[in-house]
Every structure is written in C-alpha cells, then in structure tokens.
C-alpha cells in the first residue's frame, strides 16, 4: 500500500481474521470477504494486476509432521487456478520452507507460462 498498490479485496476462511480486518479500516478499507477460495469462481472476482496468496502453514511446515497433519492441502491449487485464468501481471506467494517437499505444489508455483519466478527463503531452514 505504501508503494501505491490499491487493494481491491481480501478473502479469508478464518472468521476471526476477517473480523479483525473489518475492524482495522486504516489497513483494510477495501472489501473483506469471509469465504473458502475453493468455492469462488475466478470470473466473479474483480480483475487485478497483482494477486497475493498464502496457505495454512499447518499443512506445510515441518512441525506438522509431529501432529501427523503435513498433507500439502490443495488450497494452493485453487489459488493457482485463479492465477491461470485471470493472468495478472504479477503474483506473490508467501509460504513456509517446508512447502518445497510437495512437488505438485512447487510445480504449480513455478511453472506457469509467461511468468518469471523467483523462489527464495530468507532464513536457513530445512524442508
């Protein structure tokens, strides 16, 4: 936002997260929607130049191995369904280093045609 990017909407499945966003109009003056991205069609969303996404860390982080929940949730594929259909100028994905363990996820993140992709991890972390 400080760089001049105008937010058009935020979507989140977590009701507490969307309630928090709606209470903080200074940062979230745009439309905030509580929904599951899996249920949203691309064409019902406003067009945008940049799409930013993240997925539940509990499915990808190595700590999930302790609890037997490290599954590579398919939410990332729904995010990339939106990228592939809308084809924004740029997309940004924030995730934990453990995501590299999931080949299908990494393929979706890095092999879309017509995008230059830079994958990096600012910390020295194991997969």
C-alpha positions as CSV (number, residue, x, y, z in Angstrom):
1,X,0.0,0.0,0.0
2,X,2.9,2.3,0.8
3,X,4.2,1.7,-2.8
4,X,0.8,2.8,-4.2
5,X,-0.8,-0.5,-4.7
6,X,-4.5,-0.3,-4.3
7,X,-6.1,-3.3,-2.6
8,X,-9.4,-4.4,-4.1
9,X,-10.4,-7.2,-1.8
10,X,-9.2,-9.7,0.8
11,X,-10.6,-13.3,1.2
12,X,-10.0,-15.5,4.2
13,X,-11.7,-18.6,5.5
14,X,-11.0,-17.7,9.2
15,X,-13.8,-15.6,10.6
16,X,-11.6,-14.1,13.3
17,X,-9.1,-13.0,10.6
18,X,-11.9,-11.3,8.5
19,X,-13.4,-9.7,11.7
20,X,-10.0,-8.3,12.5
21,X,-9.6,-6.9,9.0
22,X,-13.0,-5.3,9.1
23,X,-12.2,-3.6,12.4
24,X,-9.0,-2.1,11.0
25,X,-10.2,0.2,8.3
26,X,-6.8,2.0,8.2
27,X,-5.2,-1.0,6.5
28,X,-8.3,-2.8,5.2
29,X,-10.5,-0.2,3.7
30,X,-11.3,-2.5,0.8
31,X,-13.8,-5.3,0.6
32,X,-13.1,-8.1,3.1
33,X,-14.8,-11.5,2.3
34,X,-15.1,-14.4,4.7
35,X,-15.2,-17.5,2.3
36,X,-13.4,-20.6,1.1
37,X,-11.4,-19.9,-2.1
38,X,-12.3,-23.3,-3.3
39,X,-15.9,-22.1,-3.7
40,X,-15.1,-18.9,-5.6
41,X,-15.0,-18.8,-9.3
42,X,-12.4,-16.6,-10.9
43,X,-14.8,-14.7,-13.1
44,X,-16.8,-13.5,-10.1
45,X,-13.8,-11.7,-8.7
46,X,-12.7,-8.2,-9.6
47,X,-9.8,-8.1,-12.1
48,X,-6.4,-7.2,-10.6
49,X,-2.9,-6.6,-11.6
50,X,-1.4,-8.4,-8.6
51,X,-2.7,-11.4,-6.7
52,X,-1.2,-12.2,-3.3
53,X,-1.8,-15.5,-1.5
54,X,-0.8,-17.7,1.3
55,X,-2.0,-21.1,2.6
56,X,-2.3,-22.6,6.0
57,X,1.1,-23.2,7.5
58,X,-0.1,-26.2,9.4
59,X,-0.3,-28.3,6.2
60,X,3.2,-27.5,5.0
61,X,5.5,-26.8,7.9
62,X,7.8,-29.5,9.3
63,X,6.2,-29.1,12.7
64,X,3.0,-30.6,11.1
65,X,4.9,-33.9,11.0
66,X,4.8,-34.1,14.8
67,X,1.0,-34.0,14.7
68,X,0.6,-36.1,11.5
69,X,-1.1,-33.2,9.6
70,X,1.6,-32.4,7.0
71,X,-0.5,-33.1,3.9
72,X,0.1,-30.4,1.3
73,X,-3.5,-29.1,1.4
74,X,-4.9,-28.4,-2.1
75,X,-5.8,-24.8,-1.4
76,X,-2.7,-23.8,-3.3
77,X,-4.1,-25.4,-6.5
78,X,-7.2,-23.3,-6.1
79,X,-5.0,-20.2,-5.8
80,X,-3.2,-21.1,-9.0
81,X,-6.5,-21.8,-10.7
82,X,-7.2,-18.1,-10.1
83,X,-3.7,-17.1,-11.4
84,X,-4.0,-19.3,-14.5
85,X,-7.4,-18.0,-15.5
86,X,-7.1,-14.3,-14.6
87,X,-3.4,-14.0,-15.6
88,X,-2.5,-10.9,-13.5
89,X,0.8,-9.1,-14.2
90,X,2.3,-10.5,-11.0
91,X,1.5,-13.0,-8.3
92,X,3.1,-13.3,-4.9
93,X,3.0,-16.4,-2.6
94,X,4.2,-16.4,1.0
95,X,4.8,-19.8,2.5
96,X,7.0,-21.9,4.8
97,X,10.2,-23.6,3.6
98,X,8.5,-27.0,4.1
99,X,6.4,-26.4,1.0
100,X,9.4,-27.5,-1.1
101,X,8.6,-31.1,0.0
102,X,5.4,-31.1,-2.1
103,X,6.4,-31.5,-5.8
104,X,2.9,-30.8,-7.2
105,X,2.7,-27.6,-5.2
106,X,6.1,-26.4,-6.3
107,X,5.3,-27.2,-9.9
108,X,2.1,-25.1,-9.7
109,X,4.0,-22.3,-8.1
110,X,6.9,-22.2,-10.5
111,X,5.9,-23.5,-13.9
112,X,3.0,-21.2,-15.0
113,X,3.9,-19.9,-18.5
114,X,4.7,-16.3,-19.1
115,X,5.9,-15.6,-15.6
116,X,9.5,-15.0,-14.3
117,X,9.6,-16.8,-10.9
118,X,12.0,-16.2,-8.1
119,X,11.8,-18.7,-5.2
120,X,13.7,-17.7,-2.1
121,X,13.8,-18.3,1.6
122,X,15.2,-15.5,3.8
123,X,16.1,-17.9,6.6
124,X,18.3,-21.0,6.6
125,X,15.6,-23.7,7.2
126,X,15.3,-27.4,6.4
127,X,12.5,-28.8,4.3
